[in-house]
Amino acid sequence: MLLVDERRLPTGDALAPAALLSRLVGRRVLGDGERRAIVRRIAATRDDTGIAPHVRASASFAQRVLDACDRGAIPAPLEPLAGHVRTLLAFADLLDVRGALRAATGAAPALGEPLLQIDAALCADDDERFAWRRLATAARATFEIVDLGPPVTPPLDFAYVAGTIALLQFAASQSDADARRMLLAPQSGVRSDDARALLAAAGERASLLDVVARGALADATRFVHGLQTVTAAYKAPDATAERTLAAAFASFGCDDAATRFALERIARDFDAARAFAEPWEAADFVAEIDAELAGATRHADPSHAELIEAQPVTDEPPAPVAMRKISFSASSLNAYAECARKWWFRYACAAVEDRGSSASFYGIAFHAALEDFHTGHVRFDGADPEALARTLDFAVVAAFDRHRTRFDAPVEFELQKRRARRTAKKYLAWLLERANRAPFEVIGCETATEVELGGQRFIGFIDRLDRDDRTGTVTVVDYKTGSIATSALEYLADIRAFREFQLPFYYWARTEAGDTVSRLALIPLKDALLDVAPVELEVVTTSRPPRANGTVGEIAAAELARARDHMIALANELAGGTLRAFPATDDPDACRYCAYANACRERPLALEERFGR
């Protein structure tokens, strides 16, 4: 019999210490993994432990707590958590390995084995070595310490681990992003070239599962069936991490025994810890996997076996930033006009941004709701207000429910949904008033726009297009769920200063498509307490100075032509491959909500920060 540290398993017929001692003392003995899982679950579910989330999320947190408990020297910040752990384990009559070792030595059990080989890693000090020697003597067994080297897990296939995590996340969210990550995992069962073809067919906007359902690829169909099987196992009333993982193995297999064993052990330990904190989510299990495998070794890549360390090289000489052939959107030009450094991070480097805020998710869901609503309702003069209100409210609720997993917390989701429902009532009131005053028909929602201006390709999506019944002219409508200009004069000033290109771009795109665009409108949908008052600019061709009164104003066609020419000039500058530097803006307000502020060393200080030093 070879008794080894649990991190070495599987090792033939070897036993972990907890398994052996549990048999000897007749009581449940917790292994190290179970103890760590219990500490993490209690820390995550008890509000009175005082442990900050970033502290308990660290990989070494649980082990440090247990080490402090074993030494009997618990720091004051950890005392509430340690007290919970001690109380709950005593109430459940559970032992750790040390306590079970003392109990087994006193009971003088019969091992029934002539030889007890002990992993040297379990005899780190003289007290532990003496305890195991006493146990062997009391059990009339030969005691031998075997040095197996440092206690590390067998090399694991982390590509498979990442795929398993994506599968668990999909089971909880059914999000398209998690399905795409799982499709590229080694256990998906779909050949890599087929997977890339499916992703290319789905593009950025289409649902991957919808694309698979329309196809006839057998491997992809089995992949979707596997996703559904694991999701059903996760959502079952009596779901456990171990059963969910078993469903994953049954649906997608696992060729690497060490990786499968490690995941199964983590699942068993996690489920054992749930006796002290029952509710669980896939995110909890994923966090457990991340913490337990933080120090695990990875499979060596044989293609790297002959690689040697590269020699230092000198800095490359400065040169212009080479640009691939790209298309431009109004938002990309706005970003460059606001801050060249921001454009460089987002479009030249393709830097990864954060997942977004509740405000951005509010806007995404609200846009989706209005697209659904106006796809089925295009006229509003003489319409039944109550029926329209019910339909719009249903569209808002349905759209937010589809996007509920984007929000960080259920309470945040509910607050944003209620805000959207109140705002939708204000929007409908304005819509009916406008339709009765000047009847119109909605002729497009989320209209894809592509136009070539001055040899450069511009693309975008127009939120809504309206056609006036009396004149046949078109109004370009853009929904705004964030901060916008508060008056027509302010928006006109932004266009003249080349800080805003969105509606001018849409104007020229629809003009090139053959429409006569007479009006540009921004519809504010941010504040549920205010009536909807669009910022509107009527396109005029006369030579008189454009007028502005409150939220309604005029813009000359010549002003739009200047904006178009500047758009083309910016696009030529960016696509020319001659830019050597992308300086940061000198406006501190542009940095306030910038996703790249922490990575930018030259961002300007806000006024209060300049004089606060």
C-alpha positions as CSV (number, residue, x, y, z in Angstrom):
1,M,0.0,0.0,0.0
2,L,1.4,3.4,-1.0
3,L,-0.1,6.4,0.7
4,V,0.5,9.6,-1.3
5,D,-0.4,13.2,-1.4
6,E,-3.7,13.7,-3.2
7,R,-2.1,16.0,-5.8
8,R,-0.2,13.0,-7.2
9,L,-3.3,10.8,-7.9
10,P,-3.9,8.8,-9.9
11,T,-0.8,6.6,-9.1
12,G,-1.8,3.0,-9.5
13,D,-3.3,1.5,-6.4
14,A,-2.2,4.4,-4.1
15,L,-4.5,5.8,-1.5
16,A,-4.9,9.4,-0.4
17,P,-4.5,9.9,3.4
18,A,-8.2,10.8,3.9
19,A,-9.3,7.6,2.3
20,L,-7.1,5.4,4.5
21,L,-7.8,7.2,7.7
22,S,-11.6,7.3,7.1
23,R,-11.5,3.5,7.0
24,L,-9.5,3.2,10.2
25,V,-11.5,5.7,12.4
26,G,-15.0,4.9,11.0
27,R,-15.7,8.6,10.4
28,R,-15.7,11.0,7.5
29,V,-12.2,12.4,6.9
30,L,-11.7,15.4,4.7
31,G,-9.0,15.5,2.1
32,D,-7.1,18.7,1.4
33,G,-9.1,19.5,-1.7
34,E,-12.4,19.2,0.2
35,R,-11.1,21.4,3.0
36,R,-10.1,24.1,0.5
37,A,-13.4,23.9,-1.3
38,I,-15.3,24.3,2.1
39,V,-13.2,27.3,2.9
40,R,-13.9,28.9,-0.4
41,R,-17.7,28.1,-0.3
42,I,-18.1,29.5,3.2
43,A,-16.1,32.7,2.3
44,A,-18.2,33.2,-0.8
45,T,-21.6,32.6,0.8
46,R,-21.2,34.1,4.3
47,D,-21.7,37.9,4.5
48,D,-20.0,38.3,7.9
49,T,-16.6,36.9,7.1
50,G,-15.2,40.3,6.0
51,I,-13.2,38.8,3.2
52,A,-12.9,41.0,0.1
53,P,-13.9,39.2,-3.2
54,H,-10.5,39.8,-4.8
55,V,-8.8,38.2,-1.8
56,R,-11.0,35.0,-1.7
57,A,-10.6,34.7,-5.5
58,S,-6.9,34.3,-5.3
59,A,-5.6,30.7,-5.9
60,S,-3.7,30.5,-2.6
61,F,-6.4,32.0,-0.4
62,A,-8.0,28.7,0.9
63,Q,-4.6,27.0,1.5
64,R,-3.4,30.0,3.5
65,V,-6.5,29.9,5.7
66,L,-6.0,26.2,6.3
67,D,-2.3,26.6,7.1
68,A,-3.2,29.3,9.7
69,C,-5.8,27.0,11.2
70,D,-3.4,24.1,11.4
71,R,-0.7,26.2,13.1
72,G,-3.2,27.6,15.5
73,A,-2.1,31.2,14.7
74,I,-5.0,32.7,12.8
75,P,-4.6,36.4,11.8
76,A,-7.4,38.7,13.1
77,P,-8.9,39.3,9.6
78,L,-9.4,35.5,9.1
79,E,-10.8,34.8,12.5
80,P,-14.6,35.1,11.6
81,L,-14.0,32.8,8.6
82,A,-12.0,30.3,10.6
83,G,-14.7,30.3,13.3
84,H,-17.3,29.4,10.8
85,V,-15.1,26.6,9.4
86,R,-14.4,25.1,12.9
87,T,-18.1,25.3,14.0
88,L,-19.5,23.7,10.8
89,L,-17.0,20.9,10.8
90,A,-17.6,20.1,14.5
91,F,-21.3,20.2,13.9
92,A,-21.0,17.7,11.0
93,D,-18.6,15.5,13.1
94,L,-15.9,15.7,10.4
95,L,-12.2,15.2,10.8
96,D,-9.2,16.6,8.9
97,V,-6.2,14.3,8.2
98,R,-4.3,15.5,11.3
99,G,-7.2,14.9,13.6
100,A,-8.0,11.6,12.1
101,L,-4.3,10.5,12.4
102,R,-4.3,11.2,16.1
103,A,-7.6,9.3,16.5
104,A,-6.4,6.3,14.5
105,T,-3.2,6.1,16.6
106,G,-5.2,6.1,19.8
107,A,-7.6,3.5,18.6
108,A,-4.8,1.1,17.5
109,P,-6.7,-0.1,14.4
110,A,-5.7,-3.1,12.3
111,L,-4.5,-2.1,8.8
112,G,-4.5,-5.5,7.4
113,E,-1.5,-4.6,5.3
114,P,2.1,-5.8,6.0
115,L,3.7,-2.6,4.6
116,L,2.7,1.0,4.9
117,Q,4.6,3.2,2.5
118,I,4.3,6.9,3.2
119,D,4.9,9.7,0.7
120,A,7.7,11.9,2.1
121,A,5.7,15.0,1.3
122,L,3.2,13.9,4.1
123,C,6.1,13.9,6.6
124,A,7.2,17.5,6.3
125,D,8.1,17.8,9.9
126,D,9.1,15.5,12.8
127,D,5.6,15.6,14.4
128,E,3.9,14.2,11.3
129,R,6.7,11.6,10.8
130,F,6.3,10.5,14.4
131,A,2.5,10.3,14.1
132,W,2.6,8.0,11.0
133,R,5.3,5.9,12.7
134,R,3.1,5.4,15.8
135,L,0.1,4.5,13.5
136,A,2.2,1.9,11.7
137,T,3.4,0.5,15.1
138,A,-0.1,0.3,16.6
139,A,-1.4,-1.4,13.4
140,R,1.5,-3.9,13.4
141,A,2.6,-2.8,9.9
142,T,6.0,-2.0,8.5
143,F,6.6,1.7,8.1
144,E,8.6,3.1,5.2
145,I,8.9,6.6,3.9
146,V,9.2,6.9,0.1
147,D,10.6,10.1,-1.5
148,L,8.5,10.6,-4.7
149,G,9.9,14.1,-5.3
150,P,7.9,17.4,-5.2
151,P,4.1,16.9,-4.9
152,V,2.8,18.2,-8.2
153,T,-0.2,17.1,-10.3
154,P,0.4,15.1,-13.4
155,P,0.6,17.3,-16.6
156,L,-2.8,18.4,-17.6
157,D,-4.4,19.3,-21.0
158,F,-5.4,22.9,-20.3
159,A,-7.0,23.2,-23.7
160,Y,-9.5,20.6,-22.6
161,V,-9.9,22.4,-19.2
162,A,-10.7,25.7,-21.1
163,G,-13.2,23.8,-23.2
164,T,-14.9,22.3,-20.1
165,I,-15.1,25.8,-18.6
166,A,-16.7,27.2,-21.7
167,L,-19.2,24.3,-21.7
168,L,-20.1,25.0,-18.0
169,Q,-20.5,28.7,-18.8
170,F,-22.7,27.9,-21.8
171,A,-24.9,25.6,-19.6
172,A,-25.5,28.6,-17.3
173,S,-25.9,31.4,-19.9
174,Q,-26.7,29.7,-23.3
175,S,-24.8,32.7,-24.7
176,D,-23.5,32.6,-28.3
177,A,-20.0,33.7,-27.1
178,D,-19.7,30.6,-24.9
179,A,-20.9,28.3,-27.7
180,R,-18.3,29.7,-30.0
181,R,-15.5,29.1,-27.5
182,M,-16.7,25.6,-26.9
183,L,-16.8,24.9,-30.7
184,L,-13.1,25.6,-30.9
185,A,-12.3,23.4,-27.9
186,P,-10.5,20.1,-28.6
187,Q,-13.4,18.0,-27.2
188,S,-16.1,19.6,-29.4
189,G,-15.9,16.8,-31.9
190,V,-16.0,19.3,-34.8
191,R,-12.9,19.4,-37.1
192,S,-11.0,22.7,-36.7
193,D,-11.6,23.7,-40.4
194,D,-15.3,22.9,-40.1
195,A,-15.5,24.9,-36.9
196,R,-13.8,27.9,-38.5
197,A,-16.2,27.7,-41.4
198,L,-19.2,27.7,-39.1
199,L,-17.9,30.7,-37.2
200,A,-17.3,32.5,-40.5
201,A,-20.8,31.7,-41.7
202,A,-22.3,33.0,-38.4
203,G,-20.2,36.2,-38.6
204,E,-20.4,38.7,-35.7
205,R,-24.2,39.1,-35.5
206,A,-25.8,35.7,-36.3
207,S,-26.4,33.0,-33.7
208,L,-23.9,30.1,-34.1
209,L,-26.5,27.5,-33.1
210,D,-29.0,28.9,-35.7
211,V,-26.3,28.5,-38.4
212,V,-25.6,24.9,-37.2
213,A,-29.3,24.1,-37.2
214,R,-29.6,25.2,-40.9
215,G,-26.7,23.1,-41.9
216,A,-26.3,19.4,-42.4
217,L,-22.9,18.8,-40.7
218,A,-23.3,15.7,-38.6
219,D,-20.4,16.5,-36.2
220,A,-21.9,20.0,-35.6
221,T,-25.3,18.5,-35.0
222,R,-23.8,16.2,-32.3
223,F,-22.1,19.2,-30.9
224,V,-25.4,21.1,-30.4
225,H,-27.0,17.9,-28.9
226,G,-24.1,17.7,-26.5
227,L,-24.6,21.3,-25.4
228,Q,-28.3,20.7,-24.8
229,T,-27.5,17.5,-22.8
230,V,-25.0,19.3,-20.5
231,T,-27.4,22.3,-20.1
232,A,-30.2,19.9,-19.1
233,A,-28.0,18.2,-16.5
234,Y,-26.9,21.6,-15.1
235,K,-30.5,22.9,-14.9
236,A,-31.9,19.7,-13.3
237,P,-33.4,20.3,-9.8
238,D,-30.9,17.9,-8.1
239,A,-28.0,19.0,-10.3
240,T,-24.5,18.6,-8.8
241,A,-21.1,19.5,-10.2
242,E,-20.2,15.9,-10.5
243,R,-23.3,15.0,-12.5
244,T,-22.9,18.0,-14.7
245,L,-19.3,17.0,-15.4
246,A,-20.3,13.4,-16.0
247,A,-22.8,14.6,-18.6
248,A,-20.0,16.6,-20.2
249,F,-17.7,13.6,-20.4
250,A,-20.5,11.4,-21.8
251,S,-21.3,14.0,-24.5
252,F,-17.8,15.1,-25.4
253,G,-15.5,12.5,-24.0
254,C,-12.1,13.0,-22.5
255,D,-8.9,11.4,-23.9
256,D,-6.5,12.6,-21.2
257,A,-6.9,10.5,-18.0
258,A,-5.0,12.8,-15.7
259,T,-7.1,15.8,-16.8
260,R,-10.4,13.9,-16.3
261,F,-9.3,12.6,-12.9
262,A,-8.3,16.2,-11.8
263,L,-11.7,17.6,-12.9
264,E,-13.6,14.8,-11.3
265,R,-11.7,15.2,-8.0
266,I,-12.5,19.0,-8.0
267,A,-16.2,18.3,-8.7
268,R,-16.4,15.7,-5.8
269,D,-14.7,18.2,-3.4
270,F,-16.9,21.0,-4.6
271,D,-20.1,18.9,-4.1
272,A,-18.9,17.9,-0.6
273,A,-18.4,21.5,0.3
274,R,-22.0,22.3,-0.8
275,A,-23.2,20.6,2.4
276,F,-22.2,23.9,4.1
277,A,-23.3,26.3,1.4
278,E,-25.9,24.6,-0.8
279,P,-26.8,27.1,-3.6
280,W,-24.3,27.1,-6.5
281,E,-23.8,28.4,-10.0
282,A,-21.6,27.4,-12.8
283,A,-19.4,30.4,-12.0
284,D,-18.7,29.0,-8.5
285,F,-17.6,25.7,-10.0
286,V,-15.4,27.4,-12.6
287,A,-13.8,29.5,-9.9
288,E,-13.1,26.3,-8.0
289,I,-11.4,24.8,-11.1
290,D,-9.3,27.9,-11.6
291,A,-8.2,27.9,-8.0
292,E,-7.4,24.2,-7.8
293,L,-5.4,24.1,-11.1
294,A,-3.6,27.4,-10.7
295,G,-0.3,25.6,-10.0
296,A,-0.8,22.6,-12.2
297,T,1.7,21.7,-14.9
298,R,0.7,21.6,-18.6
299,H,1.4,19.0,-21.3
300,A,4.6,19.7,-23.1
301,D,4.2,20.7,-26.7
302,P,6.5,18.3,-28.7
303,S,6.8,21.0,-31.4
304,H,8.8,23.1,-28.9
305,A,11.2,20.4,-27.9
306,E,14.0,21.7,-30.2
307,L,13.6,25.4,-29.5
308,I,16.4,27.3,-28.0
309,E,16.4,30.7,-26.3
310,A,16.5,33.6,-28.7
311,Q,19.3,36.1,-28.6
312,P,18.6,39.7,-27.6
313,V,17.8,42.0,-30.6
314,T,18.1,45.8,-31.0
315,D,15.1,48.0,-31.2
316,E,13.4,48.3,-34.5
317,P,13.9,51.7,-36.3
318,P,10.8,53.9,-36.1
319,A,8.5,53.4,-39.1
320,P,5.0,54.3,-40.1
321,V,2.2,52.0,-38.7
322,A,1.2,49.7,-41.6
323,M,-2.5,49.5,-42.0
324,R,-4.5,46.7,-43.6
325,K,-7.3,47.6,-46.0
326,I,-10.1,48.5,-43.7
327,S,-13.6,49.9,-43.8
328,F,-14.6,52.8,-41.6
329,S,-17.7,53.4,-39.5
330,A,-18.9,56.7,-38.0
331,S,-18.0,55.4,-34.5
332,S,-14.4,54.7,-35.6
333,L,-14.0,58.3,-37.1
334,N,-15.6,59.7,-33.9
335,A,-13.0,57.8,-31.8
336,Y,-10.1,59.2,-33.9
337,A,-11.5,62.7,-33.8
338,E,-11.8,62.4,-30.0
339,C,-8.4,60.8,-29.4
340,A,-6.0,59.3,-31.9
341,R,-4.6,57.1,-29.1
342,K,-8.0,55.5,-28.5
343,W,-8.4,54.7,-32.2
344,W,-4.9,53.1,-32.2
345,F,-5.8,50.9,-29.2
346,R,-9.2,49.8,-30.6
347,Y,-8.7,49.5,-34.3
348,A,-5.0,49.1,-35.0
349,C,-4.1,47.0,-32.0
350,A,-7.5,45.3,-31.6
351,A,-7.0,45.6,-27.8
352,V,-9.4,43.7,-25.6
353,E,-11.8,46.0,-23.8
354,D,-13.7,45.2,-20.6
355,R,-17.0,43.4,-20.9
356,G,-18.9,46.7,-20.7
357,S,-21.2,48.4,-18.2
358,S,-24.8,48.2,-17.3
359,A,-25.4,51.4,-19.3
360,S,-24.0,49.8,-22.5
361,F,-26.1,46.6,-22.0
362,Y,-29.1,48.8,-21.4
363,G,-28.6,50.4,-24.7
364,I,-28.1,47.1,-26.5
365,A,-31.3,45.6,-25.1
366,F,-33.3,48.7,-25.7
367,H,-32.2,48.9,-29.4
368,A,-33.1,45.2,-29.8
369,A,-36.6,45.9,-28.3
370,L,-37.3,48.8,-30.7
371,E,-36.1,46.8,-33.6
372,D,-38.5,44.0,-32.8
373,F,-41.3,46.5,-32.2
374,H,-40.9,48.5,-35.4
375,T,-40.4,45.4,-37.6
376,G,-44.0,44.5,-36.9
377,H,-45.4,48.1,-36.6
378,V,-44.6,50.6,-39.3
379,R,-47.6,53.1,-39.1
380,F,-49.0,54.8,-36.0
381,D,-51.5,57.3,-37.2
382,G,-55.0,56.2,-36.0
383,A,-53.5,53.2,-34.2
384,D,-54.8,51.8,-30.9
385,P,-52.6,53.3,-28.1
386,E,-53.3,50.6,-25.6
387,A,-52.6,47.7,-28.0
388,L,-49.3,49.4,-29.1
389,A,-48.4,49.9,-25.4
390,R,-48.8,46.3,-24.6
391,T,-46.8,45.2,-27.7
392,L,-44.0,47.6,-27.0
393,D,-43.9,46.6,-23.3
394,F,-43.7,42.9,-24.3
395,A,-40.9,43.7,-26.8
396,V,-38.9,45.5,-24.1
397,V,-39.4,42.7,-21.5
398,A,-38.5,40.0,-24.0
399,A,-35.3,41.8,-25.2
400,F,-34.1,42.4,-21.7
401,D,-34.7,38.8,-20.8
402,R,-32.6,37.7,-23.7
403,H,-29.7,39.9,-22.5
404,R,-30.2,39.3,-18.7
405,T,-26.9,37.3,-18.4
406,R,-24.9,40.4,-19.5
407,F,-25.8,42.3,-16.3
408,D,-23.6,41.7,-13.3
409,A,-26.4,41.1,-10.8
410,P,-30.2,40.3,-10.9
411,V,-31.0,43.5,-9.1
412,E,-29.1,45.5,-11.7
413,F,-31.0,43.7,-14.5
414,E,-34.4,44.4,-12.9
415,L,-33.6,48.1,-12.3
416,Q,-32.5,48.5,-15.9
417,K,-35.5,46.6,-17.3
418,R,-37.9,48.8,-15.2
419,R,-36.2,51.9,-16.4
420,A,-36.5,50.8,-20.0
421,R,-40.3,50.0,-19.6
422,R,-40.9,53.5,-18.2
423,T,-38.9,55.1,-21.0
424,A,-40.7,53.1,-23.6
425,K,-44.0,54.6,-22.4
426,K,-42.6,58.1,-23.0
427,Y,-41.2,57.0,-26.4
428,L,-44.6,55.7,-27.5
429,A,-46.4,58.9,-26.4
430,W,-44.0,60.9,-28.5
431,L,-44.3,58.5,-31.4
432,L,-48.1,58.7,-31.5
433,E,-48.1,62.5,-31.2
434,R,-45.6,62.8,-34.1
435,A,-47.6,60.3,-36.3
436,N,-50.9,62.2,-35.8
437,R,-49.2,65.5,-36.5
438,A,-47.2,64.4,-39.5
439,P,-48.1,60.8,-40.7
440,F,-45.1,58.7,-41.6
441,E,-44.1,55.1,-42.3
442,V,-41.1,53.2,-40.9
443,I,-39.3,51.8,-43.9
444,G,-36.2,50.3,-42.2
445,C,-34.9,49.1,-38.8
446,E,-31.2,48.4,-38.1
447,T,-30.6,48.9,-41.8
448,A,-27.1,47.8,-43.0
449,T,-25.4,50.6,-44.8
450,E,-22.3,50.4,-47.0
451,V,-21.2,53.2,-49.3
452,E,-17.9,54.2,-51.0
453,L,-17.0,57.8,-50.7
454,G,-13.8,59.2,-52.1
455,G,-12.4,55.7,-52.7
456,Q,-12.9,54.7,-49.0
457,R,-15.5,52.1,-47.8
458,F,-17.8,53.2,-45.0
459,I,-20.2,50.8,-43.2
460,G,-22.8,51.1,-40.4
461,F,-26.3,50.3,-39.2
462,I,-29.1,52.9,-39.2
463,D,-31.4,52.5,-36.2
464,R,-34.5,53.6,-38.1
465,L,-35.7,55.2,-41.4
466,D,-39.0,57.0,-41.7
467,R,-40.7,58.2,-44.9
468,D,-43.0,61.2,-44.6
469,D,-46.5,60.7,-46.2
470,R,-46.8,64.2,-47.5
471,T,-43.4,64.8,-49.1
472,G,-42.0,61.3,-49.6
473,T,-38.7,62.4,-48.0
474,V,-36.8,60.3,-45.5
475,T,-35.8,61.0,-41.9
476,V,-32.7,59.3,-40.5
477,V,-33.3,58.3,-36.8
478,D,-30.7,57.3,-34.3
479,Y,-31.6,56.1,-30.8
480,K,-29.4,57.4,-28.0
481,T,-29.4,55.7,-24.6
482,G,-26.4,57.6,-23.3
483,S,-25.5,61.3,-23.1
484,I,-26.1,63.3,-26.2
485,A,-26.2,67.0,-27.2
486,T,-29.0,68.8,-25.3
487,S,-29.9,71.1,-28.2
488,A,-29.9,71.3,-31.9
489,L,-27.3,74.2,-31.7
490,E,-24.9,72.0,-29.7
491,Y,-25.2,69.1,-32.1
492,L,-24.7,71.4,-35.0
493,A,-21.6,72.7,-33.4
494,D,-20.2,69.2,-32.9
495,I,-20.8,68.5,-36.6
496,R,-19.1,71.8,-37.6
497,A,-16.1,71.0,-35.4
498,F,-15.8,67.5,-36.9
499,R,-16.4,65.8,-33.5
500,E,-19.5,64.0,-34.8
501,F,-19.9,62.0,-38.0
502,Q,-22.7,59.6,-37.4
503,L,-25.8,61.4,-38.9
504,P,-23.8,63.1,-41.7
505,F,-22.5,59.6,-42.7
506,Y,-26.0,58.2,-42.7
507,Y,-27.2,61.2,-44.7
508,W,-24.7,60.6,-47.5
509,A,-25.2,56.8,-47.4
510,R,-29.0,57.2,-47.9
511,T,-28.5,59.9,-50.5
512,E,-26.2,57.6,-52.5
513,A,-28.9,54.9,-52.2
514,G,-31.3,57.3,-53.9
515,D,-33.3,58.6,-51.0
516,T,-34.1,62.3,-50.4
517,V,-33.1,62.8,-46.8
518,S,-34.8,65.9,-45.3
519,R,-34.2,65.4,-41.5
520,L,-31.7,64.0,-39.1
521,A,-33.0,63.0,-35.6
522,L,-31.4,61.9,-32.4
523,I,-34.0,60.3,-30.0
524,P,-32.9,60.4,-26.3
525,L,-33.9,57.2,-24.4
526,K,-31.8,57.6,-21.3
527,D,-34.0,59.3,-18.7
528,A,-37.3,57.6,-17.8
529,L,-38.5,60.8,-16.0
530,L,-38.3,63.1,-19.0
531,D,-40.5,63.3,-22.0
532,V,-38.9,62.2,-25.3
533,A,-37.7,65.4,-27.1
534,P,-35.6,64.5,-30.2
535,V,-32.7,66.6,-31.3
536,E,-33.7,67.3,-34.9
537,L,-31.8,69.0,-37.8
538,E,-33.8,69.8,-41.0
539,V,-31.6,69.6,-44.1
540,V,-31.9,72.9,-46.0
541,T,-30.4,73.9,-49.3
542,T,-30.8,77.7,-49.0
543,S,-27.8,79.9,-48.4
544,R,-29.3,81.5,-45.2
545,P,-27.5,80.6,-42.0
546,P,-29.0,77.5,-40.4
547,R,-31.3,78.3,-37.4
548,A,-31.6,76.4,-34.2
549,N,-34.4,76.8,-31.6
550,G,-34.2,74.4,-28.6
551,T,-34.1,70.8,-29.9
552,V,-35.1,71.6,-33.4
553,G,-32.8,73.3,-35.9
554,E,-31.5,73.4,-39.5
555,I,-28.3,72.2,-41.2
556,A,-27.2,73.3,-44.6
557,A,-26.4,70.7,-47.2
558,A,-23.0,72.5,-47.5
559,E,-22.3,71.7,-43.9
560,L,-23.0,68.0,-44.6
561,A,-20.7,68.2,-47.6
562,R,-17.9,69.6,-45.4
563,A,-18.4,66.7,-42.9
564,R,-18.3,64.2,-45.8
565,D,-15.1,65.7,-47.1
566,H,-13.5,65.6,-43.7
567,M,-14.6,62.0,-43.2
568,I,-12.9,61.1,-46.5
569,A,-9.7,63.0,-45.5
570,L,-9.6,61.2,-42.1
571,A,-10.1,57.8,-43.8
572,N,-7.3,58.5,-46.3
573,E,-5.0,59.6,-43.5
574,L,-5.7,56.4,-41.5
575,A,-5.6,54.0,-44.5
576,G,-2.5,55.6,-46.0
577,G,0.0,53.9,-43.8
578,T,2.0,57.1,-43.2
579,L,1.1,57.7,-39.5
580,R,4.0,57.3,-37.1
581,A,2.4,58.3,-33.9
582,F,-1.1,58.4,-32.3
583,P,-1.0,61.1,-29.6
584,A,-3.4,61.1,-26.7
585,T,-6.0,63.8,-26.5
586,D,-5.6,66.9,-24.4
587,D,-9.2,66.8,-23.2
588,P,-9.4,65.0,-19.8
589,D,-13.2,64.5,-20.3
590,A,-12.5,62.1,-23.1
591,C,-10.5,59.9,-20.7
592,R,-13.3,59.7,-18.1
593,Y,-15.0,56.6,-19.6
594,C,-12.2,55.4,-21.9
595,A,-11.6,51.6,-21.7
596,Y,-7.9,52.2,-22.3
597,A,-7.2,54.8,-19.7
598,N,-5.1,52.5,-17.6
599,A,-2.9,51.6,-20.5
600,C,-2.3,55.1,-21.7
601,R,0.7,56.9,-20.1
602,E,0.1,60.3,-21.6
603,R,-3.6,60.8,-20.8
604,P,-4.2,64.4,-19.5
605,L,-5.0,65.0,-15.9
606,A,-8.4,66.3,-14.9
607,L,-8.3,69.9,-13.6
608,E,-8.9,68.8,-10.0
609,E,-6.0,66.3,-10.2
610,R,-3.6,68.9,-11.6
611,F,-3.9,71.1,-8.5
612,G,-4.3,68.2,-6.1
613,R,-0.6,67.2,-6.2
